[in-house]
Amino acid sequence: MKTALRDRLRKERGALSPKWILSQSKKIEKKLVSECEKKNAIMLYASFDGEVDTHEIIKELLKRKKIVLLPKVGKKGIMPVNVKRFNELKPRRYGILEPIGTRAHPANKIDCIVVPGICFDENGHRIGFGAGFYDRFLSNVKCKKIGLAFDFQIVKKIPPHPHDIPVDVIITENRVIYCNRKVYKSRKRC
């Protein structure tokens, strides 16, 4: 089921026009910046392949003097790297922009992580690209986790696997979904 859903939604996302992606991403950016207003160290990902555009979000958070972190993927998994300028990102695996520096930031000092996904359900479960990098990384981090998606990427139900780590909030162009309210309220806020 996950593979079929992943393939279908990647195809739908691939059919989006760059102009539409940018206009809808701007709406998402405003909501994300508001959601993270009181956060200092924010980890994002560099978008590619029709994802919600995070490039402008990264630039905006840098302008606001936030500690902006991006993942550097290696053999040991994800390393959060502090980025001071957008031009510190270069294409790596699959053409995804990654930091060229190695200013590693302690995972336990991250206030908020923006997590990529091909789709999400309203309980915060997600389907990623299938490599498991984020689930392994998120299993060791205790902070707010936010998914970014377009509304069509919100599906009715994603059956979770034991290793899956759900997000706390999903932001789309039309809404902000607070997932697992009971779980989120009982967890220490980051």
C-alpha positions in Angstrom: 0.0 0.0 0.0 2.8 2.5 0.9 4.6 1.9 -2.3 1.5 2.4 -4.5 0.6 5.6 -2.5 4.2 6.9 -2.7 4.2 6.3 -6.5 0.8 7.9 -7.1 1.5 11.0 -5.1 5.0 11.5 -6.5 3.4 11.4 -9.9 0.7 13.9 -8.9 3.4 16.2 -7.4 5.5 15.9 -10.5 2.7 17.3 -12.6 2.5 20.5 -10.6 3.6 23.7 -12.3 6.6 25.5 -10.7 4.4 28.7 -10.5 1.7 26.9 -8.5 4.3 25.3 -6.2 5.8 28.7 -5.4 2.5 30.5 -4.8 1.2 27.7 -2.5 4.6 27.4 -0.8 4.4 31.1 0.1 1.2 30.5 2.0 2.8 27.6 3.8 5.9 29.7 4.6 3.8 32.3 6.4 2.2 29.6 8.6 5.5 27.9 9.3 7.3 31.1 10.3 4.4 31.9 12.6 4.5 28.4 14.1 8.2 28.6 14.7 8.3 32.3 15.8 9.5 31.5 19.3 11.8 28.7 18.3 15.5 29.4 17.8 17.2 26.3 16.3 15.1 25.1 13.4 16.1 22.1 11.2 14.6 22.1 7.6 15.3 20.2 4.4 16.1 21.5 1.0 13.1 20.8 -1.2 13.3 19.1 -4.6 11.1 17.2 -7.0 7.9 19.2 -6.6 8.0 19.3 -2.8 6.7 22.4 -0.9 9.5 24.9 -1.7 11.7 25.3 1.4 14.4 27.4 -0.3 12.6 30.7 0.4 11.7 29.5 4.0 15.4 28.9 4.6 16.3 32.3 3.4 13.5 34.0 5.5 14.6 32.2 8.7 18.2 33.2 8.0 17.1 36.8 7.7 15.3 36.5 11.0 18.6 35.4 12.6 17.4 31.8 13.5 19.8 29.0 13.8 19.1 27.2 10.5 20.1 23.6 10.3 20.0 21.3 7.3 20.6 17.6 7.1 23.9 16.2 5.8 23.3 12.5 5.0 26.2 10.1 5.5 26.8 6.5 6.4 25.8 7.1 10.0 22.6 8.8 9.0 21.6 12.4 9.3 23.9 15.1 10.8 22.2 18.5 11.5 24.5 21.2 10.1 24.3 24.9 10.9 24.0 26.9 7.7 24.7 30.7 7.8 24.0 31.5 4.1 21.9 29.7 1.4 24.9 29.5 -0.9 26.4 27.1 1.6 24.2 24.4 0.0 25.3 22.3 -2.9 23.6 19.4 -4.8 24.6 16.0 -3.6 22.8 12.6 -3.7 19.8 12.7 -6.1 20.5 16.4 -6.7 19.3 17.4 -3.2 21.0 20.5 -1.8 23.0 19.7 1.3 25.4 21.8 3.5 29.0 21.9 2.3 30.2 22.7 5.8 30.5 20.5 8.8 29.3 22.8 11.6 27.4 20.0 13.3 24.7 21.1 15.8 23.8 18.9 18.7 20.5 17.1 18.0 19.3 17.7 21.6 19.6 21.4 21.0 17.1 21.5 18.1 13.8 23.3 18.9 11.9 22.3 15.8 12.4 19.9 12.9 10.6 20.3 9.5 10.2 16.8 8.1 9.8 16.0 4.5 7.1 13.6 3.3 5.3 12.4 0.2 2.1 12.2 2.1 0.7 12.5 5.7 -2.4 11.5 7.5 -4.1 13.7 10.1 -2.5 11.6 12.9 0.9 12.7 11.8 2.0 9.5 10.1 3.9 10.0 6.9 5.3 8.2 3.9 8.8 9.4 3.1 11.1 8.2 0.3 11.6 4.8 1.9 15.2 5.0 3.1 14.3 5.5 6.8 16.9 8.3 7.4 14.4 10.6 9.1 12.7 8.0 11.3 16.1 6.9 12.6 17.1 10.5 13.3 13.7 11.5 14.8 13.7 8.5 17.2 16.6 10.2 19.1 15.3 13.8 19.1 12.6 15.3 21.4 11.3 18.4 19.9 8.4 19.7 17.8 8.2 17.9 14.4 6.4 19.7 11.5 5.4 18.2 8.2 4.9 20.4 5.1 2.6 19.3 2.4 0.1 20.5 -0.2 -3.5 19.6 0.8 -3.8 16.8 -1.8 -0.9 15.1 0.1 -3.1 14.6 3.2 -4.6 11.1 3.0 -7.2 9.3 5.1 -4.9 6.8 6.8 -1.3 5.6 6.6 -0.7 2.3 8.5 2.2 3.0 10.8 5.2 0.7 11.2 6.8 0.3 14.7 9.8 2.4 13.6 7.7 5.3 12.1 7.9 8.6 14.0 4.8 10.8 13.4 4.9 14.6 13.2 3.2 16.8 15.7 1.9 19.4 13.2 1.2 19.4 9.4 1.1 22.7 7.5 -0.6 22.9 4.1 -1.5 25.9 2.0 -5.0 25.8 3.5 -4.7 24.6 7.1 -2.6 23.8 10.1 -3.3 20.3 11.4 -2.3 19.5 15.0 -1.8 15.8 15.2 -2.1 13.4 18.1 -3.2 16.3 20.4 -3.2 14.0 23.5 0.3 12.8 22.8 1.6 16.3 21.9 0.2 17.9 25.1 1.6 15.3 27.4 5.1 15.6 25.8 7.4 18.3 27.1 7.2 21.2 24.8 10.5 22.0 23.1 
